[in-house]
């Protein structure tokens, strides 16, 4: 099997790179992403817009096929679809994807219901930190299985799990307020 390229995009550095090299093309992409924001009731923060633009810049030219795993409301899926990509979103939350225009798949990252090498690019946009230990290895294997050329990964590197944690007053369990486990 041919190897699949994996690109990690760390959010803390994305803003620095994005701000230093903003082009008209980037502004056009940002406007496209902003136009989708709020359609599902969830407004994007400017940092989210920057991250989505940086992710789009990592894609090969359209009409590449792209699967956004853990797509949530599908803002990125619809935006890249508008750019000419064959975009599909995958998430467990069917209600979150209700406002999406592009095709969607309701499924787990650990069991993607598609054949091997189905997509040129698979995007993992800030989801790895939410995967429990028992699912993490399966999820990575599934993503590699369905990716043909590239996997683009973004993670919230600037976050401190300790500073974003709280303790349950009933059981004493410490957990991330954002649901992050890694």
C-alpha positions in Angstrom: 0.0 0.0 0.0 1.3 3.5 -0.9 2.0 5.7 2.1 -0.4 8.5 2.9 1.1 11.9 3.8 0.1 13.3 7.2 0.2 17.0 7.8 -0.1 18.3 11.4 -1.3 21.8 11.8 -1.0 23.2 15.2 -3.4 26.0 16.0 -1.0 28.2 18.0 1.3 28.6 15.1 -1.4 28.9 12.5 -2.4 32.3 13.7 1.2 33.6 13.4 1.6 32.1 10.0 -1.8 33.2 8.8 -1.3 36.8 10.0 2.1 37.2 8.4 1.1 35.9 5.0 -2.5 37.0 4.4 -3.3 37.3 0.7 -6.3 38.3 -1.3 -6.9 34.6 -1.8 -6.9 34.0 2.0 -9.4 36.8 2.5 -11.6 35.3 -0.1 -11.4 31.9 1.6 -12.1 33.6 5.0 -15.2 35.4 3.6 -16.4 32.1 2.2 -16.1 30.4 5.6 -17.7 33.4 7.4 -20.6 33.2 5.0 -21.4 29.7 6.2 -20.9 30.6 9.9 -24.1 30.9 11.9 -26.3 28.9 9.4 -26.6 26.1 11.9 -26.9 28.4 14.9 -23.2 28.2 15.8 -21.1 31.4 15.1 -17.4 30.8 14.4 -14.8 32.8 16.3 -12.1 34.5 14.2 -9.6 31.9 15.3 -11.8 29.2 13.8 -12.0 31.1 10.5 -8.2 31.4 10.5 -7.8 27.6 11.2 -10.3 26.7 8.4 -8.4 28.9 5.9 -5.1 27.4 6.9 -6.7 23.9 6.5 -8.0 24.8 3.0 -4.5 26.0 2.0 -3.2 22.4 2.8 -5.6 20.8 0.3 -4.6 19.8 -3.3 -6.4 21.6 -6.1 -10.1 20.9 -6.7 -11.9 18.6 -7.6 -10.0 16.5 -5.0 -12.3 14.4 -2.8 -12.3 15.4 0.9 -13.8 13.8 4.0 -14.0 16.0 7.0 -14.2 13.6 10.0 -15.9 15.1 13.1 -17.3 17.9 10.9 -19.8 19.2 13.4 -22.0 21.7 11.7 -20.3 21.2 8.4 -19.1 24.8 7.8 -15.7 23.6 6.4 -17.4 20.9 4.3 -19.7 23.3 2.7 -17.1 26.0 2.2 -14.7 23.7 0.4 -17.6 22.2 -1.6 -18.2 25.8 -2.8 -14.6 25.9 -4.0 -15.1 22.8 -6.3 -14.0 20.0 -4.0 -16.0 16.8 -3.7 -16.6 17.3 0.0 -18.3 15.0 2.5 -18.8 15.4 6.3 -18.7 12.6 8.9 -20.0 13.1 12.4 -21.9 11.1 15.1 -24.2 14.0 15.6 -26.8 14.1 12.9 -28.6 17.1 14.3 -25.4 19.2 14.2 -25.1 18.5 10.5 -28.7 19.4 9.7 -27.9 22.7 8.0 -25.2 21.2 5.8 -25.6 21.4 2.0 -23.0 18.8 1.1 -23.3 15.1 1.6 -23.0 13.8 5.2 -22.4 10.5 6.9 -23.6 9.7 10.4 -20.9 7.3 11.7 -18.0 6.9 14.1 -14.4 7.7 13.2 -13.6 4.2 14.4 -15.9 2.6 11.8 -16.0 4.8 8.6 -18.5 3.1 6.2 -16.4 3.6 3.1 -14.0 1.5 1.0 -10.3 1.7 1.3 -8.7 4.8 -0.2 -12.1 6.5 -0.8 -10.9 10.1 -0.4 -7.9 12.1 -1.7 -7.8 13.9 1.7 -9.1 13.3 5.1 -9.4 16.2 7.5 -9.2 15.8 11.3 -10.1 19.2 12.5 -9.5 19.4 16.3 -11.1 16.0 17.1 -8.1 13.9 18.2 -8.1 15.4 21.6 -11.7 14.2 22.1 -11.0 10.5 21.4 -10.9 8.2 24.4 -7.9 5.8 24.7 -10.0 2.8 23.5 -11.0 4.5 20.3 -7.8 6.4 19.4 -5.8 3.7 17.7 -8.9 2.3 15.8 -9.7 5.9 14.6 -6.2 6.5 13.3 -6.2 3.2 11.5 -9.6 3.9 9.9 -8.6 7.4 8.8 -5.4 6.0 7.2 -7.5 3.3 5.5 -9.9 5.7 3.7 -7.3 8.3 2.8 -5.7 8.1 -0.6 -3.1 11.0 -0.6 -3.1 13.1 2.6 -4.4 13.5 6.1 -4.6 17.0 7.5 -4.7 17.2 11.2 -5.3 20.3 13.4 -4.9 20.2 17.2 -5.3 22.9 19.9 -1.7 22.9 21.0 -1.9 26.2 22.9 -4.4 24.6 25.4 -3.3 23.5 28.8 -5.5 20.5 29.9 -4.8 21.4 33.6 -6.0 25.0 33.2 -9.1 23.9 31.4 -10.1 21.2 33.9 -12.5 21.1 36.7 -13.4 18.6 39.5 -16.8 17.1 39.9 -18.1 18.0 43.3 -20.0 14.7 43.6 -17.5 12.1 42.6 -14.2 14.0 42.6 -13.3 13.1 39.0 -11.2 15.7 37.2 -12.1 16.3 33.6 -11.6 18.9 30.8 -14.4 21.4 30.5 -14.0 21.1 26.7 -14.3 17.3 26.7 -10.6 16.8 25.7 -8.9 13.7 26.9 -5.4 14.3 25.5 
